[in-house]
Amino acid sequence: MGPRILVLNGPNLNMLGVRQPEVYGDNSYADVVDVCAAAAAARGASVEVRQTNDEAELLGWIHDVARTRNFSAIVINPAAWTHTSVAIADALVIPEIPIIEVHISNVHARESFRHHSYVSPIAAAVIAGCGLAGYRYGVDRAVDLSGA
């Protein structure tokens, strides 16, 4: 069996296709899951995709990976927590596996508060502005970095 990639999504991503389609496009969260699954399958990997609007739940998932070490890499779209959560950044170093940061929109072309990321300094790669293809690129890069 190939690498196992965990894809984590933060707040409001469950509202894709409804929330600001001019920024995030018309695709749904189910489309994110499908893109990630197809990208992993194409590389002989498996993927588990999760979304939460609860920061504590996201931290718990990261801590679980740290304890079990059954994933090869994490692809994460922290959404708004990108710009606010030191706790998530701190948690992401615990598993000691590659972290790939993904954003659907180009956060650097948006409001100035979105230009800073607490996750980027610990990420092996940052992908922004590619729409849902960013998830495909993120999973692909995660597989590359997993040593498979």
MARTI-126400 format. One record per residue (C-alpha): x negated, y, z negated. Coordinates in pm, 1 decimal, always signed. Last residue first. Layout:
! residues N
R_X_Y_Z
...
***
This chain:
! residues 148
R_-715.3_+670.9_+191.6
R_-939.6_+908.7_-1.1
R_-649.4_+1095.5_-156.1
R_-767.3_+1416.6_+9.7
R_-652.1_+1311.7_+355.9
R_-318.9_+1188.7_+215.5
R_-267.1_+1524.4_+43.6
R_-353.7_+1701.7_+368.8
R_-81.1_+1508.7_+555.0
R_+168.8_+1570.6_+275.9
R_+93.3_+1942.8_+286.8
R_+105.0_+1965.0_+665.6
R_+445.6_+1796.6_+666.9
R_+559.5_+2023.0_+383.1
R_+439.2_+2327.0_+575.9
R_+644.1_+2205.4_+871.9
R_+946.2_+2306.1_+662.6
R_+871.5_+2670.1_+738.2
R_+511.2_+2745.9_+830.9
R_+476.3_+3066.7_+630.1
R_+249.9_+2937.4_+358.1
R_+11.2_+2645.6_+308.9
R_-242.0_+2651.2_+25.5
R_-508.5_+2382.3_-4.4
R_-715.8_+2215.9_-279.0
R_-507.7_+2407.9_-530.7
R_-651.8_+2525.9_-863.6
R_-689.3_+2893.5_-771.3
R_-363.6_+2883.9_-570.9
R_-138.1_+2782.0_-862.9
R_-120.5_+3111.4_-1056.3
R_-19.0_+3281.8_-733.7
R_-25.5_+3654.3_-663.0
R_+118.0_+3799.8_-341.6
R_+478.0_+3742.6_-450.4
R_+476.2_+4053.3_-672.7
R_+393.8_+4257.8_-360.9
R_+725.1_+4178.3_-191.2
R_+694.0_+3976.0_+129.5
R_+427.7_+3930.6_+397.2
R_+193.3_+3753.6_+155.9
R_+466.7_+3505.0_+59.4
R_+477.9_+3376.2_+416.3
R_+793.3_+3169.0_+383.4
R_+822.9_+2794.8_+328.8
R_+560.0_+2788.7_+56.0
R_+330.4_+2494.2_-15.5
R_+54.4_+2441.7_-273.4
R_-148.5_+2120.8_-238.5
R_-289.7_+1976.5_-561.5
R_-555.0_+1705.2_-550.1
R_-575.8_+1476.7_-856.1
R_-711.7_+1551.4_-1202.9
R_-371.3_+1487.8_-1370.5
R_-430.2_+1769.4_-1625.7
R_-512.1_+2051.6_-1383.4
R_-146.9_+2089.9_-1279.9
R_-34.8_+2145.6_-1639.0
R_-231.1_+2469.9_-1676.2
R_-91.8_+2605.8_-1350.4
R_+260.1_+2511.4_-1460.2
R_+213.8_+2682.1_-1797.5
R_+63.8_+2994.1_-1637.7
R_+401.6_+3039.5_-1477.5
R_+503.0_+3370.9_-1324.2
R_+402.6_+3409.8_-959.4
R_+421.1_+3049.2_-845.2
R_+718.7_+3001.9_-1079.3
R_+931.9_+3173.9_-812.8
R_+887.0_+2876.9_-575.9
R_+655.8_+2613.9_-732.0
R_+630.5_+2441.3_-394.3
R_+409.7_+2151.8_-491.9
R_+230.2_+1870.8_-311.8
R_+75.4_+1646.5_-575.3
R_-191.4_+1386.3_-502.9
R_-279.3_+1016.5_-542.0
R_+12.0_+924.5_-767.6
R_+12.5_+640.6_-1022.0
R_-197.9_+827.3_-1275.2
R_+47.1_+718.9_-1551.3
R_-29.4_+981.9_-1814.6
R_-118.3_+1269.9_-1584.3
R_+172.8_+1187.9_-1354.2
R_+405.1_+1201.8_-1656.1
R_+260.2_+1539.9_-1753.7
R_+344.4_+1676.2_-1408.5
R_+699.4_+1542.5_-1432.8
R_+738.1_+1687.0_-1782.0
R_+617.2_+2027.5_-1662.8
R_+883.8_+2021.6_-1391.0
R_+1150.9_+1937.0_-1650.1
R_+1033.8_+2221.0_-1873.0
R_+1056.8_+2462.5_-1579.3
R_+1422.1_+2377.2_-1516.9
R_+1557.0_+2457.5_-1169.0
R_+1437.8_+2120.5_-1047.8
R_+1342.4_+1944.1_-726.6
R_+1184.0_+1602.8_-664.9
R_+1030.9_+1422.0_-367.5
R_+857.4_+1084.3_-400.4
R_+630.6_+994.1_-114.1
R_+475.0_+679.6_+23.7
R_+171.4_+658.1_+246.9
R_+100.8_+479.0_+572.9
R_+21.6_+808.1_+746.2
R_+335.1_+832.2_+960.5
R_+537.9_+712.3_+661.4
R_+414.6_+1006.5_+452.8
R_+506.4_+1264.5_+715.5
R_+848.3_+1104.5_+772.2
R_+926.7_+1101.7_+399.6
R_+815.5_+1463.8_+357.0
R_+1023.1_+1585.2_+651.7
R_+1328.6_+1389.9_+528.8
R_+1303.8_+1531.0_+175.6
R_+1271.6_+1884.6_+309.1
R_+1573.0_+1821.1_+537.3
R_+1775.5_+1715.7_+231.7
R_+1687.6_+2058.3_+85.8
R_+1873.1_+2211.1_+377.8
R_+1739.4_+2375.3_+692.5
R_+1882.1_+2704.4_+815.4
R_+1572.2_+2914.8_+764.3
R_+1395.9_+3034.9_+449.5
R_+1370.1_+3410.1_+507.3
R_+1663.6_+3486.2_+741.5
R_+1843.4_+3190.7_+580.8
R_+1853.1_+3388.2_+255.5
R_+2001.9_+3122.6_+26.6
R_+2247.8_+2881.5_+186.8
R_+2030.2_+2661.0_+408.0
R_+1800.5_+2596.6_+113.3
R_+1990.6_+2616.0_-215.6
R_+1816.7_+2316.6_-377.8
R_+1502.2_+2523.9_-335.0
R_+1643.3_+2760.1_-596.9
R_+1385.6_+2678.2_-860.2
R_+1082.8_+2457.9_-809.1
R_+991.9_+2173.3_-578.6
R_+758.8_+1882.8_-649.5
R_+624.8_+1640.4_-390.0
R_+447.6_+1338.3_-538.4
R_+224.7_+1148.5_-296.5
R_+150.4_+777.5_-329.7
R_-145.8_+660.9_-123.4
R_-125.8_+348.2_+86.7
R_+0.0_+0.0_+0.0
***
